[in-house]
Amino acid sequence: MVECRHLSFGYGERVILDDISLTVPRGKVTVLMGASGGGKTTMLRLIGGQVKAQKGEMLFDGRDVGKMGTPELYAARRRMGMLFQFGALFTDLSVFDNVAFPLREHTELSEELVRDIVLMKLDAVGARGARDLMPSEISGGMSRRVALARAIALDPDLIMYDEPFSGLDPISLGTAARLIKQLNETLGITSLVVSHEIPETFRIADQVIMLANGRIAEQGTPQACRNSKDPLVYQFVNALSDGPVQFQYPGPTVAQDFGGGLG
């Protein structure tokens, strides 16, 4: 569904992704992991065409997103669903209207049919009973479910999840993870998940891609990542404070900053 070929991208002089090549297989759950600032969310923006690769190609269903014109790009985006971090529901719209929004915006379906589709999508995530509530009246876990219902409203081929488990309690987190896996299998869609939650994401992932220092440090099954000999991957998976990722932000040494005052 998604293929990245020798892609490089950066902001100014800062290189974020350096000669990256990877594949997101159809019908599978692929998880992007790595330290903060490693380029995971940037990868989602490249797939959606918000930014363009400076070198290489970002292919969606065989077409280079960076070379798409506006009509073609918008058509491609209609085949993508996006679950934003913390849900990003429209606060002035009800739960029902949030899920109905993409249907009303991108289709000419009757309101009767829109109603049926919205209720089916809400039912799939266990939120049908909350349809008349406002986002401020539901919990964080429930708002994430509603956002997922909105993401699947147009029956996309690809759903991208940007930190879908952030801020959730253990029950809501486990429920969200199961929903991602169940919807992936039931609807036959392709899922790309950006997350730092190792236990839950490893349970649902078919493939894990670890990004580090602008490159792919590890790519394979969750077990392959657990068994990786790469120092950074080992530090990340085992949540170690010491390793390639240092506790102190790079800067002058203590002696340089304090001079002889410490002696």
C-alpha positions in Angstrom: 0.0 0.0 0.0 2.8 2.4 0.9 6.4 2.2 -0.4 9.2 4.5 0.4 12.2 4.4 -1.9 15.6 6.0 -0.9 13.7 9.0 0.6 15.4 11.9 2.3 13.7 14.8 4.0 14.7 17.6 6.4 13.9 21.0 7.8 16.5 23.5 6.8 19.9 22.0 7.5 18.4 19.4 9.9 18.1 16.0 8.3 15.1 14.1 9.6 15.0 11.1 7.2 18.1 10.0 5.3 17.9 7.6 2.4 15.0 5.6 3.9 13.4 2.6 2.1 10.5 0.7 3.6 7.3 -1.1 2.7 3.9 -1.0 4.4 2.1 -4.2 3.2 -1.6 -4.3 2.4 -3.9 -5.6 5.0 -1.4 -5.6 7.8 -0.6 -3.5 10.9 2.7 -1.8 10.7 4.1 0.2 13.7 6.5 3.0 13.4 8.6 3.5 16.6 11.7 5.3 17.7 12.9 8.2 19.9 11.1 11.5 19.9 12.1 13.6 16.9 13.1 10.6 14.8 10.8 11.3 11.9 7.7 9.2 12.6 5.1 11.9 12.3 7.0 13.4 9.4 6.6 10.0 7.6 2.8 10.3 8.0 2.9 13.9 6.6 4.9 12.6 3.6 2.3 9.9 2.9 -0.5 12.4 3.1 1.3 14.9 0.9 1.6 17.7 3.4 5.3 17.8 2.7 7.3 16.4 -0.2 10.4 14.3 -0.3 13.5 16.2 -1.1 15.0 13.0 -2.6 13.6 9.7 -3.5 9.9 8.6 -3.7 6.9 8.2 -1.5 4.5 5.8 -3.2 0.8 5.3 -2.3 -0.7 2.4 -4.1 2.1 2.7 -6.7 1.8 6.4 -7.3 4.4 9.0 -6.2 2.6 11.3 -3.8 5.2 14.0 -4.3 4.4 14.2 -8.0 0.6 14.3 -7.7 -1.4 17.3 -8.8 -4.0 18.8 -6.4 -7.0 16.8 -7.7 -5.0 13.5 -7.7 -3.7 14.2 -4.2 -7.2 15.0 -2.8 -8.5 11.8 -4.4 -5.6 9.8 -2.7 -6.4 11.4 0.6 -10.0 10.3 0.4 -8.6 6.7 0.5 -6.8 7.5 3.7 -8.1 7.8 7.2 -6.3 9.7 9.9 -6.6 9.3 13.7 -4.9 12.4 15.2 -3.1 12.5 18.5 -5.8 13.0 21.2 -8.6 12.6 18.7 -8.8 16.2 17.4 -12.6 16.1 17.3 -14.5 19.3 16.3 -15.5 20.7 19.7 -18.5 22.5 18.4 -20.0 19.5 16.7 -21.8 16.5 18.4 -20.3 13.0 18.2 -22.8 12.2 15.4 -21.9 15.2 13.4 -18.1 14.6 13.8 -18.5 11.2 12.2 -20.9 12.5 9.6 -18.5 15.3 8.6 -16.4 13.5 6.0 -19.5 11.9 4.5 -21.2 15.2 4.1 -18.1 16.8 2.8 -17.0 14.2 0.3 -20.2 12.4 -0.8 -23.7 13.3 -2.0 -25.4 10.7 0.1 -28.8 11.4 1.5 -29.1 12.3 5.2 -31.0 9.1 5.8 -28.1 7.0 4.5 -25.5 9.2 6.3 -27.4 8.5 9.5 -27.2 4.7 9.0 -23.5 4.8 8.1 -22.6 7.0 11.1 -24.5 4.7 13.5 -22.8 1.6 12.0 -19.3 3.2 12.4 -20.1 4.3 15.9 -21.4 0.9 16.7 -18.2 -0.7 15.4 -16.2 1.2 18.0 -18.7 0.8 20.8 -19.8 4.5 20.9 -23.3 4.4 19.3 -24.9 5.4 22.6 -22.8 8.6 22.7 -24.0 9.9 19.4 -25.9 12.9 20.8 -23.2 14.0 23.2 -20.6 16.8 22.7 -16.9 16.0 22.8 -16.6 17.9 26.1 -19.1 15.4 27.6 -17.2 12.2 26.8 -13.9 10.8 28.2 -10.6 10.8 26.5 -10.8 7.1 25.7 -14.3 7.5 24.2 -13.3 10.6 22.2 -10.5 8.4 20.7 -13.1 5.8 19.7 -15.3 8.5 18.1 -12.2 9.8 16.2 -11.6 6.3 15.0 -15.2 6.0 13.8 -14.7 9.3 11.9 -11.4 7.9 10.4 -13.2 4.9 8.9 -16.4 6.8 7.8 -15.3 6.7 4.1 -14.1 3.1 4.2 -10.4 4.1 3.6 -7.8 1.7 2.3 -5.2 3.0 4.7 -5.6 4.4 8.2 -2.7 6.3 9.9 -2.7 6.6 13.7 -0.5 9.3 15.3 0.1 8.2 18.9 -3.4 6.7 19.4 -2.7 5.5 23.0 -1.3 8.8 24.5 -3.0 9.8 27.7 -5.2 6.7 28.0 -5.8 4.6 31.1 -4.9 0.9 30.8 -8.4 -0.2 30.1 -9.0 2.4 27.4 -5.5 1.7 26.0 -6.2 -2.0 25.7 -9.6 -1.3 24.1 -8.1 1.0 21.5 -5.4 -1.5 20.6 -8.0 -4.3 20.2 -10.1 -2.0 18.0 -7.2 -1.2 15.7 -6.5 -4.9 15.2 -10.2 -5.9 14.9 -11.0 -3.2 12.4 -7.9 -4.0 10.4 -8.9 -7.6 10.1 -12.6 -7.1 9.6 -12.4 -4.3 7.0 -9.3 -5.6 5.3 -7.6 -2.2 5.6 -3.9 -1.3 6.0 -2.9 0.3 9.3 0.2 2.4 10.0 0.6 3.2 13.7 3.0 5.7 15.3 3.3 4.8 19.0 5.7 4.6 21.9 3.5 2.1 23.8 5.6 -1.0 23.3 3.5 -3.8 25.1 0.2 -2.9 23.3 1.7 -2.1 19.9 3.8 -5.2 19.9 0.7 -7.3 20.5 -1.1 -6.0 17.5 1.8 -5.4 15.1 2.5 -7.6 12.1 5.6 -5.5 11.3 7.6 -3.0 13.4 9.9 -0.4 11.9 12.3 1.4 14.3 13.6 4.8 13.2 16.8 6.2 14.7 19.1 9.0 13.6 17.3 9.4 10.3 17.6 5.8 9.3 15.9 2.4 9.9 17.6 0.8 12.9 15.4 -2.4 12.8 12.6 -3.7 10.7 10.7 -7.0 11.2 8.4 -8.8 13.6 8.0 -7.5 17.2 10.1 -10.5 18.4 12.9 -9.5 16.0 12.9 -6.0 17.5 13.0 -7.5 21.1 16.0 -9.6 20.0 17.8 -6.8 18.2 21.5 -6.3 18.9 21.4 -2.7 17.8 22.3 -0.6 21.0 19.6 2.1 20.3 16.9 -0.5 19.6 17.9 -2.4 22.8 17.8 0.8 24.8 14.4 1.8 23.4 12.7 -1.6 23.8 14.0 -2.0 27.3 13.4 1.6 28.4 16.9 2.1 29.6 18.2 5.5 30.6 21.8 4.9 29.5 22.7 4.1 25.9 23.1 5.8 22.6 20.3 8.3 23.5 21.9 10.3 26.3 20.1 11.8 29.3 21.9 15.2 28.8 21.1 17.3 25.8 24.3 17.8 23.7 26.2 20.9 24.8 29.3 22.3 26.4 30.9 20.1 29.1 30.4 20.9 32.7 34.0 22.1 33.0 33.5 24.5 30.0 30.3 25.9 31.5 31.5 26.3 35.1 35.2 26.7 34.5 37.3 26.6 37.7 34.3 27.2 39.9 33.9 23.5 40.6 37.4 23.0 41.8 
